[in-house]
Amino acid sequence: MSDNYSDDWPSQFFKQYQDRGMMKWRGFYLSDHTAKFKAAVNQVTEMENRQQPQQMALTEIFKLLEQAYVTQQQLRIWLNQLTVKDATIVRADVVAGIVNGFNEEGVYVSHQLVPYDTIAWIETVARHRQ
């Protein structure tokens, strides 16, 4: 061993050592959160650039819903709502399926309740014959 080594060296080191605290973790923190932030910004930008159909008249909405219920035609329904989940904006923009029924609150499409006031636009989906 060298002459300038002593058994007291580790305790001396930790007496003089100053922990940098969060500085040493900042690189890990930023890379993870920067990636999540960029994904959220891209998602918002995509939603803003997406061409949404205009609001359909309520009478036209009811007419199409009734017609689809009678003929068991498949529908695609655009909604007027944004949903936030785990600090990320999730667009609940389209519900597709067959109308199963109605009540005073909304319409059941593929056993999912869609409130009337959230419906922006409805279109029928053409069936492919096999």
N, CA, C and O atoms as CSV, one atom per row, in Angstrom:
chain,resi,resn,atom,element,x,y,z
A,1,MET,N,N,0.820,-1.177,0.000
A,1,MET,CA,C,0.000,0.000,0.000
A,1,MET,C,C,0.868,1.246,0.000
A,1,MET,O,O,2.047,1.204,0.352
A,2,SER,N,N,0.274,2.333,-0.394
A,2,SER,CA,C,1.054,3.559,-0.453
A,2,SER,C,C,1.182,4.171,0.938
A,2,SER,O,O,0.443,3.844,1.867
A,3,ASP,N,N,2.152,5.073,1.036
A,3,ASP,CA,C,2.431,5.682,2.332
A,3,ASP,C,C,1.374,6.693,2.747
A,3,ASP,O,O,1.169,6.921,3.939
A,4,ASN,N,N,0.699,7.303,1.773
A,4,ASN,CA,C,-0.260,8.339,2.128
A,4,ASN,C,C,-1.683,7.800,2.346
A,4,ASN,O,O,-2.627,8.585,2.437
A,5,TYR,N,N,-1.844,6.500,2.430
A,5,TYR,CA,C,-3.154,5.908,2.712
A,5,TYR,C,C,-3.290,5.710,4.209
A,5,TYR,O,O,-2.351,5.284,4.882
A,6,SER,N,N,-4.481,6.028,4.726
A,6,SER,CA,C,-4.725,5.775,6.144
A,6,SER,C,C,-6.088,5.124,6.285
A,6,SER,O,O,-6.940,5.228,5.403
A,7,ASP,N,N,-6.276,4.466,7.390
A,7,ASP,CA,C,-7.571,3.833,7.657
A,7,ASP,C,C,-8.664,4.868,7.872
A,7,ASP,O,O,-9.853,4.549,7.827
A,8,ASP,N,N,-8.268,6.068,8.098
A,8,ASP,CA,C,-9.204,7.161,8.355
A,8,ASP,C,C,-9.722,7.794,7.052
A,8,ASP,O,O,-10.589,8.666,7.099
A,9,TRP,N,N,-9.207,7.371,5.906
A,9,TRP,CA,C,-9.554,7.979,4.625
A,9,TRP,C,C,-11.050,7.950,4.313
A,9,TRP,O,O,-11.573,8.998,3.934
A,10,PRO,N,N,-11.796,6.824,4.443
A,10,PRO,CA,C,-13.223,6.837,4.113
A,10,PRO,C,C,-14.031,7.812,4.971
A,10,PRO,O,O,-14.907,8.503,4.453
A,11,SER,N,N,-13.756,7.876,6.246
A,11,SER,CA,C,-14.530,8.803,7.092
A,11,SER,C,C,-14.189,10.242,6.742
A,11,SER,O,O,-15.064,11.106,6.803
A,12,GLN,N,N,-12.939,10.527,6.377
A,12,GLN,CA,C,-12.549,11.880,5.967
A,12,GLN,C,C,-13.261,12.268,4.658
A,12,GLN,O,O,-13.720,13.398,4.492
A,13,PHE,N,N,-13.335,11.310,3.754
A,13,PHE,CA,C,-13.981,11.568,2.467
A,13,PHE,C,C,-15.440,11.977,2.666
A,13,PHE,O,O,-15.886,12.976,2.102
A,14,PHE,N,N,-16.183,11.211,3.464
A,14,PHE,CA,C,-17.603,11.491,3.637
A,14,PHE,C,C,-17.870,12.732,4.483
A,14,PHE,O,O,-18.956,13.306,4.410
A,15,LYS,N,N,-16.903,13.145,5.273
A,15,LYS,CA,C,-17.057,14.406,6.003
A,15,LYS,C,C,-16.962,15.587,5.043
A,15,LYS,O,O,-17.647,16.591,5.236
A,16,GLN,N,N,-16.136,15.485,4.027
A,16,GLN,CA,C,-15.933,16.578,3.085
A,16,GLN,C,C,-16.862,16.512,1.867
A,16,GLN,O,O,-17.040,17.510,1.169
A,17,TYR,N,N,-17.449,15.346,1.613
A,17,TYR,CA,C,-18.275,15.143,0.410
A,17,TYR,C,C,-19.580,15.930,0.520
A,17,TYR,O,O,-20.261,15.890,1.545
A,18,GLN,N,N,-19.908,16.636,-0.538
A,18,GLN,CA,C,-21.182,17.337,-0.601
A,18,GLN,C,C,-22.003,16.717,-1.718
A,18,GLN,O,O,-21.611,16.745,-2.884
A,19,ASP,N,N,-23.145,16.157,-1.348
A,19,ASP,CA,C,-24.035,15.530,-2.320
A,19,ASP,C,C,-24.664,16.610,-3.191
A,19,ASP,O,O,-25.104,17.646,-2.693
A,20,ARG,N,N,-24.702,16.357,-4.491
A,20,ARG,CA,C,-25.273,17.333,-5.411
A,20,ARG,C,C,-26.796,17.266,-5.440
A,20,ARG,O,O,-27.434,18.032,-6.163
A,21,GLY,N,N,-27.370,16.379,-4.679
A,21,GLY,CA,C,-28.834,16.284,-4.598
A,21,GLY,C,C,-29.441,15.870,-5.917
A,21,GLY,O,O,-28.996,14.904,-6.537
A,22,MET,N,N,-30.450,16.592,-6.346
A,22,MET,CA,C,-31.170,16.240,-7.572
A,22,MET,C,C,-30.391,16.544,-8.838
A,22,MET,O,O,-30.800,16.121,-9.920
A,23,MET,N,N,-29.302,17.250,-8.742
A,23,MET,CA,C,-28.530,17.570,-9.949
A,23,MET,C,C,-28.099,16.306,-10.677
A,23,MET,O,O,-28.111,16.259,-11.907
A,24,LYS,N,N,-27.718,15.286,-9.924
A,24,LYS,CA,C,-27.238,14.071,-10.584
A,24,LYS,C,C,-28.378,13.292,-11.249
A,24,LYS,O,O,-28.123,12.477,-12.135
A,25,TRP,N,N,-29.630,13.528,-10.837
A,25,TRP,CA,C,-30.762,12.818,-11.417
A,25,TRP,C,C,-31.453,13.625,-12.500
A,25,TRP,O,O,-32.311,13.090,-13.202
A,26,ARG,N,N,-31.116,14.863,-12.652
A,26,ARG,CA,C,-31.827,15.742,-13.572
A,26,ARG,C,C,-31.808,15.222,-15.012
A,26,ARG,O,O,-32.796,15.386,-15.727
A,27,GLY,N,N,-30.732,14.613,-15.447
A,27,GLY,CA,C,-30.660,14.090,-16.812
A,27,GLY,C,C,-31.672,12.994,-17.060
A,27,GLY,O,O,-32.291,12.956,-18.123
A,28,PHE,N,N,-31.852,12.104,-16.103
A,28,PHE,CA,C,-32.841,11.038,-16.253
A,28,PHE,C,C,-34.247,11.618,-16.238
A,28,PHE,O,O,-35.105,11.223,-17.026
A,29,TYR,N,N,-34.464,12.545,-15.344
A,29,TYR,CA,C,-35.776,13.168,-15.204
A,29,TYR,C,C,-36.175,13.872,-16.491
A,29,TYR,O,O,-37.300,13.704,-16.962
A,30,LEU,N,N,-35.294,14.637,-17.054
A,30,LEU,CA,C,-35.622,15.405,-18.240
A,30,LEU,C,C,-35.877,14.541,-19.467
A,30,LEU,O,O,-36.805,14.810,-20.230
A,31,SER,N,N,-35.074,13.519,-19.664
A,31,SER,CA,C,-35.257,12.721,-20.878
A,31,SER,C,C,-36.596,11.995,-20.869
A,31,SER,O,O,-37.275,11.943,-21.894
A,32,ASP,N,N,-36.981,11.438,-19.735
A,32,ASP,CA,C,-38.263,10.736,-19.665
A,32,ASP,C,C,-39.437,11.696,-19.840
A,32,ASP,O,O,-40.370,11.426,-20.596
A,33,HIS,N,N,-39.373,12.807,-19.138
A,33,HIS,CA,C,-40.487,13.731,-19.188
A,33,HIS,C,C,-40.523,14.540,-20.476
A,33,HIS,O,O,-41.600,14.939,-20.919
A,34,THR,N,N,-39.391,14.786,-21.074
A,34,THR,CA,C,-39.364,15.485,-22.355
A,34,THR,C,C,-40.025,14.631,-23.431
A,34,THR,O,O,-40.770,15.150,-24.262
A,35,ALA,N,N,-39.764,13.345,-23.422
A,35,ALA,CA,C,-40.390,12.447,-24.406
A,35,ALA,C,C,-41.903,12.424,-24.213
A,35,ALA,O,O,-42.649,12.465,-25.191
A,36,LYS,N,N,-42.362,12.358,-22.973
A,36,LYS,CA,C,-43.801,12.344,-22.689
A,36,LYS,C,C,-44.435,13.673,-23.109
A,36,LYS,O,O,-45.532,13.690,-23.669
A,37,PHE,N,N,-43.751,14.775,-22.842
A,37,PHE,CA,C,-44.258,16.096,-23.213
A,37,PHE,C,C,-44.356,16.242,-24.729
A,37,PHE,O,O,-45.349,16.761,-25.238
A,38,LYS,N,N,-43.334,15.790,-25.453
A,38,LYS,CA,C,-43.360,15.875,-26.923
A,38,LYS,C,C,-44.517,15.059,-27.498
A,38,LYS,O,O,-45.173,15.490,-28.447
A,39,ALA,N,N,-44.768,13.867,-26.916
A,39,ALA,CA,C,-45.880,13.039,-27.389
A,39,ALA,C,C,-47.213,13.744,-27.154
A,39,ALA,O,O,-48.094,13.698,-28.013
A,40,ALA,N,N,-47.371,14.394,-26.005
A,40,ALA,CA,C,-48.614,15.116,-25.709
A,40,ALA,C,C,-48.797,16.298,-26.650
A,40,ALA,O,O,-49.909,16.549,-27.115
A,41,VAL,N,N,-47.723,17.027,-26.938
A,41,VAL,CA,C,-47.797,18.168,-27.858
A,41,VAL,C,C,-48.164,17.682,-29.262
A,41,VAL,O,O,-48.986,18.304,-29.934
A,42,ASN,N,N,-47.568,16.589,-29.704
A,42,ASN,CA,C,-47.895,16.041,-31.026
A,42,ASN,C,C,-49.355,15.619,-31.101
A,42,ASN,O,O,-50.011,15.807,-32.125
A,43,GLN,N,N,-49.862,15.046,-30.007
A,43,GLN,CA,C,-51.247,14.597,-29.985
A,43,GLN,C,C,-52.200,15.792,-30.075
A,43,GLN,O,O,-53.190,15.739,-30.804
A,44,VAL,N,N,-51.910,16.858,-29.345
A,44,VAL,CA,C,-52.750,18.052,-29.388
A,44,VAL,C,C,-52.695,18.692,-30.770
A,44,VAL,O,O,-53.726,19.107,-31.300
A,45,THR,N,N,-51.510,18.776,-31.355
A,45,THR,CA,C,-51.355,19.356,-32.693
A,45,THR,C,C,-52.130,18.550,-33.728
A,45,THR,O,O,-52.778,19.120,-34.606
A,46,GLU,N,N,-52.063,17.227,-33.625
A,46,GLU,CA,C,-52.795,16.366,-34.555
A,46,GLU,C,C,-54.301,16.587,-34.433
A,46,GLU,O,O,-55.005,16.635,-35.441
A,47,MET,N,N,-54.797,16.722,-33.200
A,47,MET,CA,C,-56.228,16.940,-33.010
A,47,MET,C,C,-56.661,18.296,-33.548
A,47,MET,O,O,-57.750,18.426,-34.108
A,48,GLU,N,N,-55.808,19.314,-33.379
A,48,GLU,CA,C,-56.153,20.640,-33.880
A,48,GLU,C,C,-56.175,20.663,-35.403
A,48,GLU,O,O,-56.978,21.380,-36.000
A,49,ASN,N,N,-55.303,19.888,-36.033
A,49,ASN,CA,C,-55.230,19.869,-37.492
A,49,ASN,C,C,-56.255,18.946,-38.132
A,49,ASN,O,O,-56.529,19.054,-39.328
A,50,ARG,N,N,-56.822,18.038,-37.344
A,50,ARG,CA,C,-57.790,17.077,-37.878
A,50,ARG,C,C,-59.065,17.813,-38.297
A,50,ARG,O,O,-59.567,18.672,-37.572
A,51,GLN,N,N,-59.561,17.475,-39.439
A,51,GLN,CA,C,-60.770,18.113,-39.952
A,51,GLN,C,C,-61.978,17.451,-39.305
A,51,GLN,O,O,-62.271,16.286,-39.576
A,52,GLN,N,N,-62.675,18.184,-38.458
A,52,GLN,CA,C,-63.868,17.671,-37.794
A,52,GLN,C,C,-65.103,18.095,-38.568
A,52,GLN,O,O,-65.161,19.212,-39.081
A,53,PRO,N,N,-66.093,17.213,-38.656
A,53,PRO,CA,C,-67.333,17.617,-39.313
A,53,PRO,C,C,-68.051,18.673,-38.478
A,53,PRO,O,O,-67.862,18.756,-37.264
A,54,GLN,N,N,-68.873,19.474,-39.141
A,54,GLN,CA,C,-69.626,20.507,-38.439
A,54,GLN,C,C,-70.746,19.864,-37.625
A,54,GLN,O,O,-71.089,18.699,-37.824
A,55,GLN,N,N,-71.306,20.647,-36.706
A,55,GLN,CA,C,-72.416,20.169,-35.874
A,55,GLN,C,C,-73.646,19.931,-36.738
A,55,GLN,O,O,-74.083,20.815,-37.476
A,56,MET,N,N,-74.198,18.732,-36.639
A,56,MET,CA,C,-75.390,18.349,-37.378
A,56,MET,C,C,-76.628,18.804,-36.591
A,56,MET,O,O,-76.592,18.848,-35.361
A,57,ALA,N,N,-77.699,19.134,-37.272
A,57,ALA,CA,C,-78.942,19.535,-36.613
A,57,ALA,C,C,-79.509,18.373,-35.807
A,57,ALA,O,O,-79.398,17.217,-36.214
A,58,LEU,N,N,-80.115,18.681,-34.671
A,58,LEU,CA,C,-80.636,17.646,-33.782
A,58,LEU,C,C,-81.721,16.820,-34.450
A,58,LEU,O,O,-81.809,15.615,-34.217
A,59,THR,N,N,-82.551,17.447,-35.278
A,59,THR,CA,C,-83.599,16.696,-35.979
A,59,THR,C,C,-82.989,15.691,-36.956
A,59,THR,O,O,-83.487,14.574,-37.090
A,60,GLU,N,N,-81.931,16.080,-37.624
A,60,GLU,CA,C,-81.242,15.175,-38.553
A,60,GLU,C,C,-80.586,14.019,-37.795
A,60,GLU,O,O,-80.591,12.881,-38.262
A,61,ILE,N,N,-80.017,14.322,-36.614
A,61,ILE,CA,C,-79.398,13.276,-35.781
A,61,ILE,C,C,-80.442,12.245,-35.386
A,61,ILE,O,O,-80.202,11.044,-35.520
A,62,PHE,N,N,-81.611,12.696,-34.896
A,62,PHE,CA,C,-82.660,11.763,-34.484
A,62,PHE,C,C,-83.187,10.951,-35.659
A,62,PHE,O,O,-83.479,9.764,-35.517
A,63,LYS,N,N,-83.306,11.586,-36.812
A,63,LYS,CA,C,-83.794,10.897,-38.018
A,63,LYS,C,C,-82.847,9.760,-38.410
A,63,LYS,O,O,-83.289,8.646,-38.689
A,64,LEU,N,N,-81.536,10.051,-38.430
A,64,LEU,CA,C,-80.557,9.020,-38.790
A,64,LEU,C,C,-80.485,7.905,-37.746
A,64,LEU,O,O,-80.341,6.734,-38.096
A,65,LEU,N,N,-80.585,8.268,-36.470
A,65,LEU,CA,C,-80.556,7.250,-35.414
A,65,LEU,C,C,-81.745,6.310,-35.522
A,65,LEU,O,O,-81.598,5.094,-35.393
A,66,GLU,N,N,-82.928,6.875,-35.759
A,66,GLU,CA,C,-84.132,6.047,-35.886
A,66,GLU,C,C,-84.045,5.135,-37.105
A,66,GLU,O,O,-84.377,3.952,-37.033
A,67,GLN,N,N,-83.594,5.696,-38.224
A,67,GLN,CA,C,-83.453,4.924,-39.458
A,67,GLN,C,C,-82.440,3.788,-39.280
A,67,GLN,O,O,-82.670,2.669,-39.740
A,68,ALA,N,N,-81.331,4.076,-38.617
A,68,ALA,CA,C,-80.309,3.051,-38.383
A,68,ALA,C,C,-80.808,1.975,-37.429
A,68,ALA,O,O,-80.443,0.808,-37.567
A,69,TYR,N,N,-81.640,2.355,-36.463
A,69,TYR,CA,C,-82.186,1.372,-35.516
A,69,TYR,C,C,-83.128,0.405,-36.229
A,69,TYR,O,O,-83.077,-0.804,-35.999
A,70,VAL,N,N,-83.982,0.939,-37.088
A,70,VAL,CA,C,-84.964,0.115,-37.799
A,70,VAL,C,C,-84.275,-0.824,-38.781
A,70,VAL,O,O,-84.642,-1.996,-38.871
A,71,THR,N,N,-83.285,-0.332,-39.515
A,71,THR,CA,C,-82.632,-1.130,-40.554
A,71,THR,C,C,-81.392,-1.883,-40.052
A,71,THR,O,O,-80.770,-2.629,-40.808
A,72,GLN,N,N,-81.032,-1.684,-38.765
A,72,GLN,CA,C,-79.824,-2.290,-38.188
A,72,GLN,C,C,-78.578,-1.934,-38.992
A,72,GLN,O,O,-77.680,-2.755,-39.181
A,73,GLN,N,N,-78.550,-0.699,-39.456
A,73,GLN,CA,C,-77.424,-0.159,-40.215
A,73,GLN,C,C,-76.310,0.249,-39.256
A,73,GLN,O,O,-76.579,0.806,-38.192
A,74,GLN,N,N,-75.081,-0.020,-39.622
A,74,GLN,CA,C,-73.948,0.386,-38.793
A,74,GLN,C,C,-73.687,1.877,-38.963
A,74,GLN,O,O,-73.767,2.414,-40.068
A,75,LEU,N,N,-73.369,2.546,-37.829
A,75,LEU,CA,C,-73.135,3.989,-37.822
A,75,LEU,C,C,-71.733,4.319,-37.359
A,75,LEU,O,O,-71.065,3.522,-36.700
A,76,ARG,N,N,-71.308,5.505,-37.717
A,76,ARG,CA,C,-70.098,6.108,-37.167
A,76,ARG,C,C,-70.532,7.463,-36.617
A,76,ARG,O,O,-71.059,8.301,-37.348
A,77,ILE,N,N,-70.302,7.672,-35.296
A,77,ILE,CA,C,-70.760,8.892,-34.619
A,77,ILE,C,C,-69.557,9.683,-34.131
A,77,ILE,O,O,-68.736,9.163,-33.375
A,78,TRP,N,N,-69.446,10.949,-34.561
A,78,TRP,CA,C,-68.401,11.849,-34.065
A,78,TRP,C,C,-68.930,12.555,-32.823
A,78,TRP,O,O,-70.083,12.986,-32.780
A,79,LEU,N,N,-68.080,12.664,-31.825
A,79,LEU,CA,C,-68.478,13.276,-30.557
A,79,LEU,C,C,-67.872,14.658,-30.385
A,79,LEU,O,O,-66.870,14.998,-31.013
A,80,ASN,N,N,-68.504,15.455,-29.515
A,80,ASN,CA,C,-68.054,16.816,-29.217
A,80,ASN,C,C,-67.187,16.894,-27.975
A,80,ASN,O,O,-66.997,17.993,-27.455
A,81,GLN,N,N,-66.658,15.814,-27.477
A,81,GLN,CA,C,-65.995,15.858,-26.180
A,81,GLN,C,C,-64.546,15.424,-26.257
A,81,GLN,O,O,-64.151,14.612,-27.093
A,82,LEU,N,N,-63.765,16.001,-25.349
A,82,LEU,CA,C,-62.383,15.598,-25.137
A,82,LEU,C,C,-62.307,14.925,-23.778
A,82,LEU,O,O,-62.977,15.351,-22.838
A,83,THR,N,N,-61.515,13.900,-23.667
A,83,THR,CA,C,-61.338,13.208,-22.404
A,83,THR,C,C,-59.876,13.290,-22.013
A,83,THR,O,O,-58.993,13.120,-22.853
A,84,VAL,N,N,-59.617,13.550,-20.740
A,84,VAL,CA,C,-58.252,13.603,-20.224
A,84,VAL,C,C,-58.050,12.384,-19.343
A,84,VAL,O,O,-58.836,12.135,-18.429
A,85,LYS,N,N,-56.995,11.623,-19.617
A,85,LYS,CA,C,-56.716,10.407,-18.854
A,85,LYS,C,C,-55.221,10.341,-18.596
A,85,LYS,O,O,-54.425,10.388,-19.534
A,86,ASP,N,N,-54.836,10.233,-17.342
A,86,ASP,CA,C,-53.423,10.156,-16.942
A,86,ASP,C,C,-52.620,11.323,-17.510
A,86,ASP,O,O,-51.534,11.128,-18.057
A,87,ALA,N,N,-53.154,12.527,-17.379
A,87,ALA,CA,C,-52.495,13.765,-17.825
A,87,ALA,C,C,-52.234,13.782,-19.335
A,87,ALA,O,O,-51.382,14.535,-19.807
A,88,THR,N,N,-52.962,12.957,-20.092
A,88,THR,CA,C,-52.844,12.928,-21.542
A,88,THR,C,C,-54.230,13.155,-22.133
A,88,THR,O,O,-55.213,12.584,-21.662
A,89,ILE,N,N,-54.302,13.974,-23.147
A,89,ILE,CA,C,-55.588,14.222,-23.789
A,89,ILE,C,C,-55.919,13.047,-24.694
A,89,ILE,O,O,-55.156,12.693,-25.593
A,90,VAL,N,N,-57.068,12.458,-24.435
A,90,VAL,CA,C,-57.536,11.335,-25.239
A,90,VAL,C,C,-58.790,11.801,-25.958
A,90,VAL,O,O,-59.742,12.253,-25.323
A,91,ARG,N,N,-58.793,11.694,-27.240
A,91,ARG,CA,C,-59.939,12.153,-28.026
A,91,ARG,C,C,-60.903,10.983,-28.191
A,91,ARG,O,O,-60.586,10.004,-28.866
A,92,ALA,N,N,-62.069,11.084,-27.582
A,92,ALA,CA,C,-63.116,10.080,-27.759
A,92,ALA,C,C,-63.960,10.517,-28.947
A,92,ALA,O,O,-65.148,10.806,-28.808
A,93,ASP,N,N,-63.333,10.562,-30.110
A,93,ASP,CA,C,-63.951,11.241,-31.235
A,93,ASP,C,C,-64.954,10.430,-32.026
A,93,ASP,O,O,-65.905,11.007,-32.554
A,94,VAL,N,N,-64.794,9.121,-32.136
A,94,VAL,CA,C,-65.682,8.344,-32.993
A,94,VAL,C,C,-66.154,7.098,-32.246
A,94,VAL,O,O,-65.365,6.360,-31.657
A,95,VAL,N,N,-67.472,6.895,-32.293
A,95,VAL,CA,C,-68.063,5.666,-31.777
A,95,VAL,C,C,-68.717,4.996,-32.968
A,95,VAL,O,O,-69.487,5.627,-33.693
A,96,ALA,N,N,-68.418,3.725,-33.176
A,96,ALA,CA,C,-68.977,3.016,-34.321
A,96,ALA,C,C,-69.710,1.770,-33.846
A,96,ALA,O,O,-69.332,1.146,-32.854
A,97,GLY,N,N,-70.762,1.423,-34.572
A,97,GLY,CA,C,-71.492,0.207,-34.240
A,97,GLY,C,C,-72.936,0.299,-34.671
A,97,GLY,O,O,-73.323,1.180,-35.439
A,98,ILE,N,N,-73.734,-0.636,-34.157
A,98,ILE,CA,C,-75.158,-0.724,-34.476
A,98,ILE,C,C,-75.951,-0.168,-33.302
A,98,ILE,O,O,-75.592,-0.392,-32.145
A,99,VAL,N,N,-77.031,0.556,-33.596
A,99,VAL,CA,C,-77.873,1.131,-32.547
A,99,VAL,C,C,-78.657,0.011,-31.879
A,99,VAL,O,O,-79.386,-0.730,-32.539
A,100,ASN,N,N,-78.498,-0.108,-30.537
A,100,ASN,CA,C,-79.191,-1.139,-29.765
A,100,ASN,C,C,-80.466,-0.636,-29.103
A,100,ASN,O,O,-81.352,-1.430,-28.787
A,101,GLY,N,N,-80.568,0.672,-28.889
A,101,GLY,CA,C,-81.759,1.214,-28.237
A,101,GLY,C,C,-81.576,2.668,-27.867
A,101,GLY,O,O,-80.531,3.273,-28.108
A,102,PHE,N,N,-82.641,3.218,-27.263
A,102,PHE,CA,C,-82.668,4.628,-26.889
A,102,PHE,C,C,-83.170,4.748,-25.461
A,102,PHE,O,O,-83.828,3.844,-24.947
A,103,ASN,N,N,-82.859,5.863,-24.825
A,103,ASN,CA,C,-83.541,6.302,-23.618
A,103,ASN,C,C,-83.497,7.822,-23.599
A,103,ASN,O,O,-83.031,8.438,-24.557
A,104,GLU,N,N,-83.984,8.443,-22.504
A,104,GLU,CA,C,-84.036,9.907,-22.471
A,104,GLU,C,C,-82.655,10.554,-22.395
A,104,GLU,O,O,-82.518,11.735,-22.715
A,105,GLU,N,N,-81.629,9.808,-21.978
A,105,GLU,CA,C,-80.276,10.356,-21.854
A,105,GLU,C,C,-79.466,10.268,-23.144
A,105,GLU,O,O,-78.655,11.146,-23.439
A,106,GLY,N,N,-79.693,9.195,-23.911
A,106,GLY,CA,C,-78.897,9.027,-25.111
A,106,GLY,C,C,-79.272,7.777,-25.881
A,106,GLY,O,O,-80.340,7.197,-25.688
A,107,VAL,N,N,-78.372,7.382,-26.752
A,107,VAL,CA,C,-78.571,6.234,-27.609
A,107,VAL,C,C,-77.512,5.184,-27.272
A,107,VAL,O,O,-76.370,5.519,-26.957
A,108,TYR,N,N,-77.899,3.928,-27.341
A,108,TYR,CA,C,-76.946,2.831,-27.105
A,108,TYR,C,C,-76.412,2.352,-28.448
A,108,TYR,O,O,-77.157,1.844,-29.286
A,109,VAL,N,N,-75.117,2.524,-28.633
A,109,VAL,CA,C,-74.444,2.069,-29.851
A,109,VAL,C,C,-73.453,1.001,-29.426
A,109,VAL,O,O,-72.517,1.263,-28.671
A,110,SER,N,N,-73.675,-0.212,-29.925
A,110,SER,CA,C,-72.859,-1.371,-29.533
A,110,SER,C,C,-72.766,-1.461,-28.007
A,110,SER,O,O,-71.687,-1.648,-27.445
A,111,HIS,N,N,-73.917,-1.325,-27.356
A,111,HIS,CA,C,-74.073,-1.446,-25.897
A,111,HIS,C,C,-73.310,-0.389,-25.119
A,111,HIS,O,O,-73.004,-0.594,-23.944
A,112,GLN,N,N,-72.998,0.737,-25.747
A,112,GLN,CA,C,-72.326,1.861,-25.091
A,112,GLN,C,C,-73.252,3.069,-25.167
A,112,GLN,O,O,-73.705,3.438,-26.250
A,113,LEU,N,N,-73.536,3.687,-24.019
A,113,LEU,CA,C,-74.415,4.852,-23.995
A,113,LEU,C,C,-73.683,6.074,-24.531
A,113,LEU,O,O,-72.608,6.433,-24.051
A,114,VAL,N,N,-74.289,6.708,-25.541
A,114,VAL,CA,C,-73.756,7.939,-26.112
A,114,VAL,C,C,-74.798,9.032,-25.853
A,114,VAL,O,O,-75.866,9.008,-26.465
A,115,PRO,N,N,-74.512,9.991,-24.959
A,115,PRO,CA,C,-75.478,11.061,-24.689
A,115,PRO,C,C,-75.748,11.898,-25.941
A,115,PRO,O,O,-74.856,12.146,-26.751
A,116,TYR,N,N,-77.006,12.326,-26.071
A,116,TYR,CA,C,-77.396,13.097,-27.254
A,116,TYR,C,C,-76.597,14.382,-27.398
A,116,TYR,O,O,-76.243,14.768,-28.512
A,117,ASP,N,N,-76.306,15.054,-26.280
A,117,ASP,CA,C,-75.630,16.350,-26.363
A,117,ASP,C,C,-74.159,16.247,-26.731
A,117,ASP,O,O,-73.513,17.272,-26.952
A,118,THR,N,N,-73.607,15.029,-26.803
A,118,THR,CA,C,-72.208,14.873,-27.216
A,118,THR,C,C,-72.072,14.520,-28.699
A,118,THR,O,O,-70.960,14.469,-29.224
A,119,ILE,N,N,-73.181,14.279,-29.366
A,119,ILE,CA,C,-73.138,13.878,-30.780
A,119,ILE,C,C,-72.978,15.115,-31.664
A,119,ILE,O,O,-73.769,16.056,-31.599
A,120,ALA,N,N,-71.935,15.085,-32.488
A,120,ALA,CA,C,-71.706,16.192,-33.429
A,120,ALA,C,C,-72.166,15.827,-34.840
A,120,ALA,O,O,-72.748,16.651,-35.545
A,121,TRP,N,N,-71.899,14.589,-35.241
A,121,TRP,CA,C,-72.140,14.201,-36.634
A,121,TRP,C,C,-72.354,12.695,-36.689
A,121,TRP,O,O,-71.754,11.949,-35.915
A,122,ILE,N,N,-73.205,12.252,-37.599
A,122,ILE,CA,C,-73.458,10.822,-37.785
A,122,ILE,C,C,-73.362,10.504,-39.260
A,122,ILE,O,O,-73.826,11.266,-40.108
A,123,GLU,N,N,-72.752,9.367,-39.555
A,123,GLU,CA,C,-72.776,8.862,-40.928
A,123,GLU,C,C,-72.998,7.362,-40.889
A,123,GLU,O,O,-72.599,6.688,-39.939
A,124,THR,N,N,-73.633,6.850,-41.919
A,124,THR,CA,C,-73.853,5.409,-42.010
A,124,THR,C,C,-72.646,4.763,-42.668
A,124,THR,O,O,-71.965,5.374,-43.491
A,125,VAL,N,N,-72.397,3.532,-42.297
A,125,VAL,CA,C,-71.268,2.785,-42.842
A,125,VAL,C,C,-71.827,1.755,-43.817
A,125,VAL,O,O,-72.702,0.967,-43.459
A,126,ALA,N,N,-71.327,1.760,-45.036
A,126,ALA,CA,C,-71.806,0.838,-46.052
A,126,ALA,C,C,-71.411,-0.591,-45.694
A,126,ALA,O,O,-70.282,-0.855,-45.281
A,127,ARG,N,N,-72.348,-1.491,-45.858
A,127,ARG,CA,C,-72.082,-2.902,-45.605
A,127,ARG,C,C,-71.476,-3.534,-46.844
A,127,ARG,O,O,-71.895,-3.258,-47.968
A,128,HIS,N,N,-70.497,-4.376,-46.628
A,128,HIS,CA,C,-69.889,-5.112,-47.743
A,128,HIS,C,C,-70.525,-6.485,-47.840
A,128,HIS,O,O,-70.565,-7.230,-46.861
A,129,ARG,N,N,-71.012,-6.812,-48.996
A,129,ARG,CA,C,-71.630,-8.132,-49.189
A,129,ARG,C,C,-70.555,-9.152,-49.529
A,129,ARG,O,O,-69.617,-8.881,-50.279
A,130,GLN,N,N,-70.725,-10.316,-48.957
A,130,GLN,CA,C,-69.719,-11.364,-49.195
A,130,GLN,C,C,-70.241,-12.398,-50.150
A,130,GLN,O,O,-69.537,-13.356,-50.469
